[in-house]
Amino acid sequence: MSWYPPPFGLYYLNVDGARSEDGFCAGGGVIRDATGVLVATFSHFYVEGPVPLAETKALLLDELRLCRDDLGIQTVTTQ
């Protein structure tokens, strides 16, 4: 999979999740602008759960909140 820049004025959100053998999960991600510049990164530990739960929490709870509340970014997309 190749990275293609978003349209001008948009930011790309990329997330991933992982689960340990004992069932705990974590997620993290990056935010890049239309030129590919890294704007922010984050990671977060969650309670027990499957990988899709970690990825969903990373995107919906952490990354979108980071964009809106901390960075003032209102227009985003995912790849």
PDB file of N, CA, C and O in Angstrom:
ATOM      1  N   MET A   1       0.840  -1.167   0.000  1.00  0.00           N
ATOM      2  CA  MET A   1       0.000   0.000   0.000  1.00  0.00           C
ATOM      3  C   MET A   1       0.892   1.238   0.000  1.00  0.00           C
ATOM      4  O   MET A   1       1.790   1.350   0.834  1.00  0.00           O
ATOM      5  N   SER A   2       0.664   2.135  -0.891  1.00  0.00           N
ATOM      6  CA  SER A   2       1.425   3.377  -0.987  1.00  0.00           C
ATOM      7  C   SER A   2       0.680   4.502  -0.301  1.00  0.00           C
ATOM      8  O   SER A   2      -0.546   4.482  -0.189  1.00  0.00           O
ATOM      9  N   TRP A   3       1.441   5.484   0.156  1.00  0.00           N
ATOM     10  CA  TRP A   3       0.838   6.651   0.781  1.00  0.00           C
ATOM     11  C   TRP A   3       0.624   7.705  -0.279  1.00  0.00           C
ATOM     12  O   TRP A   3       1.544   8.040  -1.026  1.00  0.00           O
ATOM     13  N   TYR A   4      -0.586   8.229  -0.349  1.00  0.00           N
ATOM     14  CA  TYR A   4      -0.916   9.328  -1.244  1.00  0.00           C
ATOM     15  C   TYR A   4      -1.385  10.490  -0.392  1.00  0.00           C
ATOM     16  O   TYR A   4      -2.161  10.289   0.542  1.00  0.00           O
ATOM     17  N   PRO A   5      -0.939  11.687  -0.685  1.00  0.00           N
ATOM     18  CA  PRO A   5      -1.334  12.821   0.144  1.00  0.00           C
ATOM     19  C   PRO A   5      -2.832  13.116   0.017  1.00  0.00           C
ATOM     20  O   PRO A   5      -3.429  12.887  -1.035  1.00  0.00           O
ATOM     21  N   PRO A   6      -3.429  13.620   1.089  1.00  0.00           N
ATOM     22  CA  PRO A   6      -4.829  14.015   1.018  1.00  0.00           C
ATOM     23  C   PRO A   6      -4.955  15.311   0.227  1.00  0.00           C
ATOM     24  O   PRO A   6      -3.955  15.987  -0.014  1.00  0.00           O
ATOM     25  N   PRO A   7      -6.157  15.660  -0.175  1.00  0.00           N
ATOM     26  CA  PRO A   7      -6.352  16.960  -0.832  1.00  0.00           C
ATOM     27  C   PRO A   7      -5.895  18.095   0.083  1.00  0.00           C
ATOM     28  O   PRO A   7      -5.907  17.971   1.308  1.00  0.00           O
ATOM     29  N   PHE A   8      -5.495  19.195  -0.535  1.00  0.00           N
ATOM     30  CA  PHE A   8      -5.019  20.349   0.219  1.00  0.00           C
ATOM     31  C   PHE A   8      -6.042  20.755   1.273  1.00  0.00           C
ATOM     32  O   PHE A   8      -7.240  20.824   1.000  1.00  0.00           O
ATOM     33  N   GLY A   9      -5.559  21.018   2.464  1.00  0.00           N
ATOM     34  CA  GLY A   9      -6.427  21.444   3.556  1.00  0.00           C
ATOM     35  C   GLY A   9      -6.925  20.313   4.431  1.00  0.00           C
ATOM     36  O   GLY A   9      -7.487  20.555   5.499  1.00  0.00           O
ATOM     37  N   LEU A  10      -6.724  19.073   3.991  1.00  0.00           N
ATOM     38  CA  LEU A  10      -7.128  17.925   4.792  1.00  0.00           C
ATOM     39  C   LEU A  10      -5.912  17.325   5.486  1.00  0.00           C
ATOM     40  O   LEU A  10      -4.771  17.571   5.095  1.00  0.00           O
ATOM     41  N   TYR A  11      -6.171  16.546   6.505  1.00  0.00           N
ATOM     42  CA  TYR A  11      -5.133  15.823   7.230  1.00  0.00           C
ATOM     43  C   TYR A  11      -5.486  14.348   7.217  1.00  0.00           C
ATOM     44  O   TYR A  11      -6.654  13.979   7.340  1.00  0.00           O
ATOM     45  N   TYR A  12      -4.472  13.506   7.068  1.00  0.00           N
ATOM     46  CA  TYR A  12      -4.670  12.061   7.117  1.00  0.00           C
ATOM     47  C   TYR A  12      -4.472  11.565   8.540  1.00  0.00           C
ATOM     48  O   TYR A  12      -3.533  11.962   9.230  1.00  0.00           O
ATOM     49  N   LEU A  13      -5.364  10.697   8.959  1.00  0.00           N
ATOM     50  CA  LEU A  13      -5.252  10.022  10.237  1.00  0.00           C
ATOM     51  C   LEU A  13      -4.959   8.559   9.961  1.00  0.00           C
ATOM     52  O   LEU A  13      -5.681   7.920   9.196  1.00  0.00           O
ATOM     53  N   ASN A  14      -3.928   8.025  10.561  1.00  0.00           N
ATOM     54  CA  ASN A  14      -3.606   6.604  10.445  1.00  0.00           C
ATOM     55  C   ASN A  14      -3.493   6.025  11.842  1.00  0.00           C
ATOM     56  O   ASN A  14      -2.783   6.572  12.687  1.00  0.00           O
ATOM     57  N   VAL A  15      -4.193   4.913  12.097  1.00  0.00           N
ATOM     58  CA  VAL A  15      -4.149   4.267  13.407  1.00  0.00           C
ATOM     59  C   VAL A  15      -3.833   2.789  13.261  1.00  0.00           C
ATOM     60  O   VAL A  15      -3.996   2.201  12.192  1.00  0.00           O
ATOM     61  N   ASP A  16      -3.379   2.204  14.355  1.00  0.00           N
ATOM     62  CA  ASP A  16      -3.155   0.764  14.418  1.00  0.00           C
ATOM     63  C   ASP A  16      -3.366   0.331  15.854  1.00  0.00           C
ATOM     64  O   ASP A  16      -3.232   1.129  16.781  1.00  0.00           O
ATOM     65  N   GLY A  17      -3.693  -0.923  16.029  1.00  0.00           N
ATOM     66  CA  GLY A  17      -3.892  -1.474  17.359  1.00  0.00           C
ATOM     67  C   GLY A  17      -3.165  -2.789  17.499  1.00  0.00           C
ATOM     68  O   GLY A  17      -2.805  -3.431  16.512  1.00  0.00           O
ATOM     69  N   ALA A  18      -2.957  -3.180  18.741  1.00  0.00           N
ATOM     70  CA  ALA A  18      -2.286  -4.447  19.024  1.00  0.00           C
ATOM     71  C   ALA A  18      -2.845  -5.028  20.317  1.00  0.00           C
ATOM     72  O   ALA A  18      -3.406  -4.316  21.149  1.00  0.00           O
ATOM     73  N   ARG A  19      -2.677  -6.337  20.461  1.00  0.00           N
ATOM     74  CA  ARG A  19      -3.161  -7.045  21.652  1.00  0.00           C
ATOM     75  C   ARG A  19      -2.056  -7.958  22.144  1.00  0.00           C
ATOM     76  O   ARG A  19      -1.433  -8.673  21.359  1.00  0.00           O
ATOM     77  N   SER A  20      -1.816  -7.931  23.448  1.00  0.00           N
ATOM     78  CA  SER A  20      -0.797  -8.793  24.025  1.00  0.00           C
ATOM     79  C   SER A  20      -1.367 -10.195  24.258  1.00  0.00           C
ATOM     80  O   SER A  20      -2.577 -10.403  24.167  1.00  0.00           O
ATOM     81  N   GLU A  21      -0.500 -11.136  24.554  1.00  0.00           N
ATOM     82  CA  GLU A  21      -0.942 -12.511  24.802  1.00  0.00           C
ATOM     83  C   GLU A  21      -1.874 -12.615  26.000  1.00  0.00           C
ATOM     84  O   GLU A  21      -2.714 -13.513  26.056  1.00  0.00           O
ATOM     85  N   ASP A  22      -1.733 -11.699  26.962  1.00  0.00           N
ATOM     86  CA  ASP A  22      -2.608 -11.749  28.127  1.00  0.00           C
ATOM     87  C   ASP A  22      -3.899 -10.950  27.944  1.00  0.00           C
ATOM     88  O   ASP A  22      -4.666 -10.781  28.892  1.00  0.00           O
ATOM     89  N   GLY A  23      -4.140 -10.458  26.725  1.00  0.00           N
ATOM     90  CA  GLY A  23      -5.428  -9.852  26.397  1.00  0.00           C
ATOM     91  C   GLY A  23      -5.514  -8.347  26.466  1.00  0.00           C
ATOM     92  O   GLY A  23      -6.544  -7.779  26.103  1.00  0.00           O
ATOM     93  N   PHE A  24      -4.463  -7.676  26.922  1.00  0.00           N
ATOM     94  CA  PHE A  24      -4.514  -6.223  26.986  1.00  0.00           C
ATOM     95  C   PHE A  24      -4.242  -5.632  25.604  1.00  0.00           C
ATOM     96  O   PHE A  24      -3.515  -6.218  24.802  1.00  0.00           O
ATOM     97  N   CYS A  25      -4.824  -4.478  25.336  1.00  0.00           N
ATOM     98  CA  CYS A  25      -4.659  -3.896  24.010  1.00  0.00           C
ATOM     99  C   CYS A  25      -4.194  -2.445  24.103  1.00  0.00           C
ATOM    100  O   CYS A  25      -4.341  -1.787  25.133  1.00  0.00           O
ATOM    101  N   ALA A  26      -3.631  -1.972  23.002  1.00  0.00           N
ATOM    102  CA  ALA A  26      -3.139  -0.611  22.897  1.00  0.00           C
ATOM    103  C   ALA A  26      -3.336  -0.143  21.472  1.00  0.00           C
ATOM    104  O   ALA A  26      -3.445  -0.950  20.549  1.00  0.00           O
ATOM    105  N   GLY A  27      -3.379   1.154  21.302  1.00  0.00           N
ATOM    106  CA  GLY A  27      -3.518   1.721  19.967  1.00  0.00           C
ATOM    107  C   GLY A  27      -2.687   2.979  19.851  1.00  0.00           C
ATOM    108  O   GLY A  27      -2.301   3.583  20.852  1.00  0.00           O
ATOM    109  N   GLY A  28      -2.422   3.360  18.634  1.00  0.00           N
ATOM    110  CA  GLY A  28      -1.661   4.571  18.396  1.00  0.00           C
ATOM    111  C   GLY A  28      -1.854   5.027  16.975  1.00  0.00           C
ATOM    112  O   GLY A  28      -2.478   4.337  16.168  1.00  0.00           O
ATOM    113  N   GLY A  29      -1.320   6.189  16.669  1.00  0.00           N
ATOM    114  CA  GLY A  29      -1.481   6.674  15.310  1.00  0.00           C
ATOM    115  C   GLY A  29      -0.657   7.910  15.020  1.00  0.00           C
ATOM    116  O   GLY A  29       0.061   8.433  15.873  1.00  0.00           O
ATOM    117  N   VAL A  30      -0.789   8.354  13.780  1.00  0.00           N
ATOM    118  CA  VAL A  30      -0.099   9.550  13.311  1.00  0.00           C
ATOM    119  C   VAL A  30      -1.081  10.433  12.548  1.00  0.00           C
ATOM    120  O   VAL A  30      -2.086   9.964  12.013  1.00  0.00           O
ATOM    121  N   ILE A  31      -0.762  11.707  12.517  1.00  0.00           N
ATOM    122  CA  ILE A  31      -1.521  12.692  11.746  1.00  0.00           C
ATOM    123  C   ILE A  31      -0.530  13.367  10.819  1.00  0.00           C
ATOM    124  O   ILE A  31       0.501  13.870  11.265  1.00  0.00           O
ATOM    125  N   ARG A  32      -0.842  13.379   9.513  1.00  0.00           N
ATOM    126  CA  ARG A  32       0.021  14.019   8.508  1.00  0.00           C
ATOM    127  C   ARG A  32      -0.790  15.032   7.707  1.00  0.00           C
ATOM    128  O   ARG A  32      -1.987  14.859   7.478  1.00  0.00           O
ATOM    129  N   ASP A  33      -0.106  16.088   7.290  1.00  0.00           N
ATOM    130  CA  ASP A  33      -0.785  17.090   6.463  1.00  0.00           C
ATOM    131  C   ASP A  33      -0.682  16.713   4.989  1.00  0.00           C
ATOM    132  O   ASP A  33      -0.160  15.651   4.650  1.00  0.00           O
ATOM    133  N   ALA A  34      -1.177  17.578   4.120  1.00  0.00           N
ATOM    134  CA  ALA A  34      -1.236  17.291   2.680  1.00  0.00           C
ATOM    135  C   ALA A  34       0.134  17.201   2.021  1.00  0.00           C
ATOM    136  O   ALA A  34       0.244  16.681   0.911  1.00  0.00           O
ATOM    137  N   THR A  35       1.182  17.697   2.681  1.00  0.00           N
ATOM    138  CA  THR A  35       2.526  17.590   2.137  1.00  0.00           C
ATOM    139  C   THR A  35       3.286  16.399   2.721  1.00  0.00           C
ATOM    140  O   THR A  35       4.443  16.164   2.370  1.00  0.00           O
ATOM    141  N   GLY A  36       2.640  15.658   3.604  1.00  0.00           N
ATOM    142  CA  GLY A  36       3.267  14.494   4.215  1.00  0.00           C
ATOM    143  C   GLY A  36       3.993  14.791   5.511  1.00  0.00           C
ATOM    144  O   GLY A  36       4.583  13.891   6.108  1.00  0.00           O
ATOM    145  N   VAL A  37       3.959  16.039   5.956  1.00  0.00           N
ATOM    146  CA  VAL A  37       4.640  16.413   7.195  1.00  0.00           C
ATOM    147  C   VAL A  37       3.912  15.799   8.387  1.00  0.00           C
ATOM    148  O   VAL A  37       2.687  15.868   8.489  1.00  0.00           O
ATOM    149  N   LEU A  38       4.680  15.203   9.275  1.00  0.00           N
ATOM    150  CA  LEU A  38       4.139  14.623  10.490  1.00  0.00           C
ATOM    151  C   LEU A  38       3.708  15.742  11.421  1.00  0.00           C
ATOM    152  O   LEU A  38       4.529  16.558  11.842  1.00  0.00           O
ATOM    153  N   VAL A  39       2.418  15.780  11.745  1.00  0.00           N
ATOM    154  CA  VAL A  39       1.862  16.829  12.596  1.00  0.00           C
ATOM    155  C   VAL A  39       1.843  16.385  14.053  1.00  0.00           C
ATOM    156  O   VAL A  39       2.174  17.166  14.944  1.00  0.00           O
ATOM    157  N   ALA A  40       1.456  15.132  14.301  1.00  0.00           N
ATOM    158  CA  ALA A  40       1.374  14.627  15.673  1.00  0.00           C
ATOM    159  C   ALA A  40       1.362  13.105  15.675  1.00  0.00           C
ATOM    160  O   ALA A  40       1.004  12.469  14.684  1.00  0.00           O
ATOM    161  N   THR A  41       1.756  12.539  16.796  1.00  0.00           N
ATOM    162  CA  THR A  41       1.666  11.102  17.019  1.00  0.00           C
ATOM    163  C   THR A  41       1.055  10.881  18.397  1.00  0.00           C
ATOM    164  O   THR A  41       1.046  11.789  19.227  1.00  0.00           O
ATOM    165  N   PHE A  42       0.552   9.692  18.638  1.00  0.00           N
ATOM    166  CA  PHE A  42       0.031   9.364  19.955  1.00  0.00           C
ATOM    167  C   PHE A  42       0.014   7.860  20.140  1.00  0.00           C
ATOM    168  O   PHE A  42       0.042   7.102  19.171  1.00  0.00           O
ATOM    169  N   SER A  43      -0.033   7.441  21.379  1.00  0.00           N
ATOM    170  CA  SER A  43      -0.253   6.037  21.712  1.00  0.00           C
ATOM    171  C   SER A  43      -0.993   5.991  23.045  1.00  0.00           C
ATOM    172  O   SER A  43      -0.872   6.898  23.869  1.00  0.00           O
ATOM    173  N   HIS A  44      -1.753   4.932  23.240  1.00  0.00           N
ATOM    174  CA  HIS A  44      -2.554   4.826  24.454  1.00  0.00           C
ATOM    175  C   HIS A  44      -2.757   3.362  24.800  1.00  0.00           C
ATOM    176  O   HIS A  44      -2.966   2.530  23.916  1.00  0.00           O
ATOM    177  N   PHE A  45      -2.697   3.054  26.063  1.00  0.00           N
ATOM    178  CA  PHE A  45      -2.949   1.716  26.570  1.00  0.00           C
ATOM    179  C   PHE A  45      -4.416   1.622  26.963  1.00  0.00           C
ATOM    180  O   PHE A  45      -4.954   2.523  27.606  1.00  0.00           O
ATOM    181  N   TYR A  46      -5.059   0.528  26.574  1.00  0.00           N
ATOM    182  CA  TYR A  46      -6.462   0.302  26.916  1.00  0.00           C
ATOM    183  C   TYR A  46      -6.573  -0.957  27.767  1.00  0.00           C
ATOM    184  O   TYR A  46      -5.596  -1.682  27.951  1.00  0.00           O
ATOM    185  N   VAL A  47      -7.754  -1.205  28.276  1.00  0.00           N
ATOM    186  CA  VAL A  47      -7.983  -2.426  29.046  1.00  0.00           C
ATOM    187  C   VAL A  47      -8.056  -3.622  28.111  1.00  0.00           C
ATOM    188  O   VAL A  47      -7.785  -3.496  26.917  1.00  0.00           O
ATOM    189  N   GLU A  48      -8.412  -4.752  28.635  1.00  0.00           N
ATOM    190  CA  GLU A  48      -8.498  -5.960  27.822  1.00  0.00           C
ATOM    191  C   GLU A  48      -9.481  -5.786  26.677  1.00  0.00           C
ATOM    192  O   GLU A  48     -10.498  -5.106  26.810  1.00  0.00           O
ATOM    193  N   GLY A  49      -9.162  -6.412  25.547  1.00  0.00           N
ATOM    194  CA  GLY A  49     -10.050  -6.353  24.403  1.00  0.00           C
ATOM    195  C   GLY A  49      -9.370  -6.807  23.132  1.00  0.00           C
ATOM    196  O   GLY A  49      -8.158  -7.023  23.117  1.00  0.00           O
ATOM    197  N   PRO A  50     -10.136  -6.954  22.060  1.00  0.00           N
ATOM    198  CA  PRO A  50      -9.583  -7.377  20.770  1.00  0.00           C
ATOM    199  C   PRO A  50      -8.929  -6.208  20.030  1.00  0.00           C
ATOM    200  O   PRO A  50      -9.141  -5.044  20.371  1.00  0.00           O
ATOM    201  N   VAL A  51      -8.138  -6.536  19.020  1.00  0.00           N
ATOM    202  CA  VAL A  51      -7.436  -5.522  18.224  1.00  0.00           C
ATOM    203  C   VAL A  51      -8.405  -4.518  17.578  1.00  0.00           C
ATOM    204  O   VAL A  51      -8.129  -3.318  17.612  1.00  0.00           O
ATOM    205  N   PRO A  52      -9.534  -4.963  16.988  1.00  0.00           N
ATOM    206  CA  PRO A  52     -10.439  -3.970  16.397  1.00  0.00           C
ATOM    207  C   PRO A  52     -10.943  -2.930  17.409  1.00  0.00           C
ATOM    208  O   PRO A  52     -11.169  -1.771  17.059  1.00  0.00           O
ATOM    209  N   LEU A  53     -11.111  -3.352  18.647  1.00  0.00           N
ATOM    210  CA  LEU A  53     -11.524  -2.403  19.681  1.00  0.00           C
ATOM    211  C   LEU A  53     -10.421  -1.377  19.926  1.00  0.00           C
ATOM    212  O   LEU A  53     -10.705  -0.187  20.064  1.00  0.00           O
ATOM    213  N   ALA A  54      -9.185  -1.815  19.980  1.00  0.00           N
ATOM    214  CA  ALA A  54      -8.063  -0.894  20.180  1.00  0.00           C
ATOM    215  C   ALA A  54      -7.968   0.102  19.037  1.00  0.00           C
ATOM    216  O   ALA A  54      -7.751   1.292  19.267  1.00  0.00           O
ATOM    217  N   GLU A  55      -8.128  -0.374  17.808  1.00  0.00           N
ATOM    218  CA  GLU A  55      -8.050   0.527  16.651  1.00  0.00           C
ATOM    219  C   GLU A  55      -9.199   1.531  16.651  1.00  0.00           C
ATOM    220  O   GLU A  55      -9.000   2.705  16.336  1.00  0.00           O
ATOM    221  N   THR A  56     -10.393   1.076  17.000  1.00  0.00           N
ATOM    222  CA  THR A  56     -11.551   1.968  17.039  1.00  0.00           C
ATOM    223  C   THR A  56     -11.385   3.017  18.131  1.00  0.00           C
ATOM    224  O   THR A  56     -11.650   4.197  17.902  1.00  0.00           O
ATOM    225  N   LYS A  57     -10.951   2.600  19.309  1.00  0.00           N
ATOM    226  CA  LYS A  57     -10.727   3.564  20.384  1.00  0.00           C
ATOM    227  C   LYS A  57      -9.634   4.557  20.007  1.00  0.00           C
ATOM    228  O   LYS A  57      -9.750   5.751  20.286  1.00  0.00           O
ATOM    229  N   ALA A  58      -8.578   4.064  19.377  1.00  0.00           N
ATOM    230  CA  ALA A  58      -7.488   4.952  18.973  1.00  0.00           C
ATOM    231  C   ALA A  58      -7.986   6.031  18.024  1.00  0.00           C
ATOM    232  O   ALA A  58      -7.614   7.197  18.157  1.00  0.00           O
ATOM    233  N   LEU A  59      -8.820   5.651  17.072  1.00  0.00           N
ATOM    234  CA  LEU A  59      -9.332   6.623  16.112  1.00  0.00           C
ATOM    235  C   LEU A  59     -10.390   7.524  16.726  1.00  0.00           C
ATOM    236  O   LEU A  59     -10.264   8.748  16.693  1.00  0.00           O
ATOM    237  N   LEU A  60     -11.425   6.924  17.282  1.00  0.00           N
ATOM    238  CA  LEU A  60     -12.580   7.707  17.719  1.00  0.00           C
ATOM    239  C   LEU A  60     -12.375   8.431  19.040  1.00  0.00           C
ATOM    240  O   LEU A  60     -12.857   9.552  19.206  1.00  0.00           O
ATOM    241  N   LEU A  61     -11.677   7.823  19.975  1.00  0.00           N
ATOM    242  CA  LEU A  61     -11.518   8.455  21.277  1.00  0.00           C
ATOM    243  C   LEU A  61     -10.275   9.322  21.376  1.00  0.00           C
ATOM    244  O   LEU A  61     -10.302  10.381  22.002  1.00  0.00           O
ATOM    245  N   ASP A  62      -9.201   8.885  20.769  1.00  0.00           N
ATOM    246  CA  ASP A  62      -7.932   9.583  20.963  1.00  0.00           C
ATOM    247  C   ASP A  62      -7.555  10.498  19.806  1.00  0.00           C
ATOM    248  O   ASP A  62      -7.295  11.684  20.012  1.00  0.00           O
ATOM    249  N   GLU A  63      -7.522   9.958  18.592  1.00  0.00           N
ATOM    250  CA  GLU A  63      -7.003  10.738  17.469  1.00  0.00           C
ATOM    251  C   GLU A  63      -7.938  11.883  17.081  1.00  0.00           C
ATOM    252  O   GLU A  63      -7.472  12.999  16.854  1.00  0.00           O
ATOM    253  N   LEU A  64      -9.223  11.634  17.002  1.00  0.00           N
ATOM    254  CA  LEU A  64     -10.139  12.719  16.643  1.00  0.00           C
ATOM    255  C   LEU A  64     -10.186  13.784  17.733  1.00  0.00           C
ATOM    256  O   LEU A  64     -10.285  14.974  17.430  1.00  0.00           O
ATOM    257  N   ARG A  65     -10.119  13.376  18.986  1.00  0.00           N
ATOM    258  CA  ARG A  65     -10.088  14.340  20.090  1.00  0.00           C
ATOM    259  C   ARG A  65      -8.798  15.169  20.038  1.00  0.00           C
ATOM    260  O   ARG A  65      -8.831  16.379  20.262  1.00  0.00           O
ATOM    261  N   LEU A  66      -7.672  14.526  19.745  1.00  0.00           N
ATOM    262  CA  LEU A  66      -6.403  15.236  19.612  1.00  0.00           C
ATOM    263  C   LEU A  66      -6.494  16.287  18.508  1.00  0.00           C
ATOM    264  O   LEU A  66      -6.061  17.426  18.687  1.00  0.00           O
ATOM    265  N   CYS A  67      -7.057  15.896  17.372  1.00  0.00           N
ATOM    266  CA  CYS A  67      -7.218  16.844  16.256  1.00  0.00           C
ATOM    267  C   CYS A  67      -8.056  18.043  16.670  1.00  0.00           C
ATOM    268  O   CYS A  67      -7.648  19.192  16.502  1.00  0.00           O
ATOM    269  N   ARG A  68      -9.219  17.762  17.206  1.00  0.00           N
ATOM    270  CA  ARG A  68     -10.173  18.827  17.532  1.00  0.00           C
ATOM    271  C   ARG A  68      -9.714  19.684  18.702  1.00  0.00           C
ATOM    272  O   ARG A  68      -9.653  20.909  18.592  1.00  0.00           O
ATOM    273  N   ASP A  69      -9.394  19.051  19.811  1.00  0.00           N
ATOM    274  CA  ASP A  69      -9.142  19.793  21.046  1.00  0.00           C
ATOM    275  C   ASP A  69      -7.734  20.365  21.156  1.00  0.00           C
ATOM    276  O   ASP A  69      -7.563  21.490  21.626  1.00  0.00           O
ATOM    277  N   ASP A  70      -6.736  19.619  20.737  1.00  0.00           N
ATOM    278  CA  ASP A  70      -5.358  20.056  20.942  1.00  0.00           C
ATOM    279  C   ASP A  70      -4.742  20.750  19.729  1.00  0.00           C
ATOM    280  O   ASP A  70      -3.917  21.651  19.881  1.00  0.00           O
ATOM    281  N   LEU A  71      -5.140  20.331  18.525  1.00  0.00           N
ATOM    282  CA  LEU A  71      -4.513  20.877  17.318  1.00  0.00           C
ATOM    283  C   LEU A  71      -5.412  21.840  16.538  1.00  0.00           C
ATOM    284  O   LEU A  71      -4.933  22.537  15.644  1.00  0.00           O
ATOM    285  N   GLY A  72      -6.695  21.888  16.861  1.00  0.00           N
ATOM    286  CA  GLY A  72      -7.616  22.772  16.151  1.00  0.00           C
ATOM    287  C   GLY A  72      -7.920  22.337  14.727  1.00  0.00           C
ATOM    288  O   GLY A  72      -8.367  23.145  13.914  1.00  0.00           O
ATOM    289  N   ILE A  73      -7.680  21.059  14.415  1.00  0.00           N
ATOM    290  CA  ILE A  73      -7.933  20.525  13.072  1.00  0.00           C
ATOM    291  C   ILE A  73      -9.383  20.075  12.997  1.00  0.00           C
ATOM    292  O   ILE A  73      -9.838  19.295  13.833  1.00  0.00           O
ATOM    293  N   GLN A  74     -10.105  20.563  12.004  1.00  0.00           N
ATOM    294  CA  GLN A  74     -11.517  20.244  11.871  1.00  0.00           C
ATOM    295  C   GLN A  74     -11.824  19.331  10.688  1.00  0.00           C
ATOM    296  O   GLN A  74     -12.857  18.663  10.684  1.00  0.00           O
ATOM    297  N   THR A  75     -10.947  19.288   9.686  1.00  0.00           N
ATOM    298  CA  THR A  75     -11.209  18.535   8.475  1.00  0.00           C
ATOM    299  C   THR A  75     -10.165  17.436   8.315  1.00  0.00           C
ATOM    300  O   THR A  75      -8.987  17.717   8.091  1.00  0.00           O
ATOM    301  N   VAL A  76     -10.601  16.188   8.430  1.00  0.00           N
ATOM    302  CA  VAL A  76      -9.688  15.053   8.382  1.00  0.00           C
ATOM    303  C   VAL A  76     -10.241  13.964   7.487  1.00  0.00           C
ATOM    304  O   VAL A  76     -11.417  13.970   7.126  1.00  0.00           O
ATOM    305  N   THR A  77      -9.372  13.029   7.136  1.00  0.00           N
ATOM    306  CA  THR A  77      -9.777  11.841   6.395  1.00  0.00           C
ATOM    307  C   THR A  77      -8.860  10.702   6.817  1.00  0.00           C
ATOM    308  O   THR A  77      -7.837  10.937   7.462  1.00  0.00           O
ATOM    309  N   THR A  78      -9.211   9.486   6.464  1.00  0.00           N
ATOM    310  CA  THR A  78      -8.380   8.328   6.782  1.00  0.00           C
ATOM    311  C   THR A  78      -7.966   7.644   5.510  1.00  0.00           C
ATOM    312  O   THR A  78      -8.578   7.830   4.458  1.00  0.00           O
ATOM    313  N   GLN A  79      -6.921   6.848   5.610  1.00  0.00           N
ATOM    314  CA  GLN A  79      -6.462   6.079   4.446  1.00  0.00           C
ATOM    315  C   GLN A  79      -6.420   4.627   4.816  1.00  0.00           C
ATOM    316  O   GLN A  79      -6.061   3.790   3.988  1.00  0.00           O
TER     317      GLN A  79
END
